[in-house]
């Protein structure tokens, strides 16, 4: 395809996912900018900030942007896609109403029930006085989910009913509902698609590691490491997932007079040949995007353009993006007290010099231009990634370099990402 070559892309966001998106499109020889971007992204391509969506539209027109790709879910919840569409600017990211699949878990649960999408049994709670009775209906371990956005930390799993009640009450101070649901046993995996109306393209799958500590212990985080592929999904299982989850979802949206355009990732639990939807996400994951885009050999711009062309055509043509068969691994380095506290202004010497075998995507750092050194500016700081012929080689490439960094006392990271990899 050549149509994407004439287009100019704007990535919305400032994290590691957006860093990876920018690098992917730039490596395809495309014209790319990012807003608001980060110090790391600004070393790749032009970045600029905006205060309001009106400011955004003005700058998009001034800089002759032809396609906007939205990274974070926060902007989707604020209605960025709706706003840009009203101003006749193409935007790859669902409108606010469709984004409820992620931003309103209570609505998403009811949607799954209406369209017979397999998911865990659940109850919705909007009053703290109802919590004891509802929790009594479930056996430990208890699963408590905040209904709205929570930066990847809106899920609590634990054995103690009293603590479950406290967490649910805390969630209800910031959200209209909490979801209490059955704990589903199995292996967790994320499957990613680009979607436009009825049409979709598979972008790969990955296994994220949400818990802070080795052995899947400790509190939930935004993600501490990832492998792709997971080694858990073959082509026949993928087709079954599409027939039983993805297509019913898109058909359900259409029946409710909604049309989805953007990334859609399915968070699934697998057990034998069965699966359950844990959650929808209306974006590429972070850190999943970093390893997925290392494997994606087809230009994401071509995927988006293909879907736009096919949108009003019968479901006959398809584009199967090419994925490198070699596994990729990403390990997140976070500030020492993450997720309780972030860090600001601590030196990270060594990040300025990266071996060719690695890619480092920045999420929470700032560049000190006078001293030519990276410094902390957040919770999750960077994701150190590689792609090799085996996961064993991935681990032996990533971990020795991480361990050689001289700021071990300022960071925390998991040392078991890829250790039990199912794909080798």
HELIX and SHEET records of a PDB file:
HELIX    1   1 UNK A    3  UNK A    6  5                                   4    
HELIX    2   2 UNK A   16  UNK A   27  1                                  12    
HELIX    3   3 UNK A   39  UNK A   42  1                                   4    
HELIX    4   4 UNK A   53  UNK A   62  1                                  10    
HELIX    5   5 UNK A   73  UNK A   77  1                                   5    
HELIX    6   6 UNK A   80  UNK A   86  1                                   7    
HELIX    7   7 UNK A  100  UNK A  103  1                                   4    
HELIX    8   8 UNK A  105  UNK A  114  1                                  10    
HELIX    9   9 UNK A  128  UNK A  130  5                                   3    
HELIX   10  10 UNK A  131  UNK A  135  1                                   5    
HELIX   11  11 UNK A  161  UNK A  172  1                                  12    
HELIX   12  12 UNK A  235  UNK A  241  1                                   7    
HELIX   13  13 UNK A  242  UNK A  246  3                                   5    
HELIX   14  14 UNK A  247  UNK A  255  1                                   9    
HELIX   15  15 UNK A  288  UNK A  295  1                                   8    
HELIX   16  16 UNK A  300  UNK A  310  1                                  11    
HELIX   17  17 UNK A  391  UNK A  404  1                                  14    
HELIX   18  18 UNK A  408  UNK A  410  5                                   3    
SHEET    1   A 4 UNK A  31  UNK A  36  0                                        
SHEET    2   A 4 UNK A   8  UNK A  13  1                                        
SHEET    3   A 4 UNK A  67  UNK A  70  1                                        
SHEET    4   A 4 UNK A  91  UNK A  92  1                                        
SHEET    1   B 4 UNK A 122  UNK A 125  0                                        
SHEET    2   B 4 UNK A 178  UNK A 181 -1                                        
SHEET    3   B 4 UNK A 142  UNK A 146 -1                                        
SHEET    4   B 4 UNK A 155  UNK A 158 -1                                        
SHEET    1   C 8 UNK A 274  UNK A 281  0                                        
SHEET    2   C 8 UNK A 261  UNK A 271 -1                                        
SHEET    3   C 8 UNK A 187  UNK A 196 -1                                        
SHEET    4   C 8 UNK A 199  UNK A 208 -1                                        
SHEET    5   C 8 UNK A 225  UNK A 228 -1                                        
SHEET    6   C 8 UNK A 328  UNK A 335 -1                                        
SHEET    7   C 8 UNK A 380  UNK A 387 -1                                        
SHEET    8   C 8 UNK A 359  UNK A 362 -1                                        
SHEET    1   D 7 UNK A 274  UNK A 281  0                                        
SHEET    2   D 7 UNK A 261  UNK A 271 -1                                        
SHEET    3   D 7 UNK A 187  UNK A 196 -1                                        
SHEET    4   D 7 UNK A 199  UNK A 208 -1                                        
SHEET    5   D 7 UNK A 225  UNK A 228 -1                                        
SHEET    6   D 7 UNK A 328  UNK A 335 -1                                        
SHEET    7   D 7 UNK A 411  UNK A 412 -1                                        
SHEET    1   E 2 UNK A 211  UNK A 213  0                                        
SHEET    2   E 2 UNK A 217  UNK A 220 -1                                        
SHEET    1   F 3 UNK A 343  UNK A 347  0                                        
SHEET    2   F 3 UNK A 373  UNK A 378 -1                                        
SHEET    3   F 3 UNK A 365  UNK A 368 -1                                        
END                                                                             
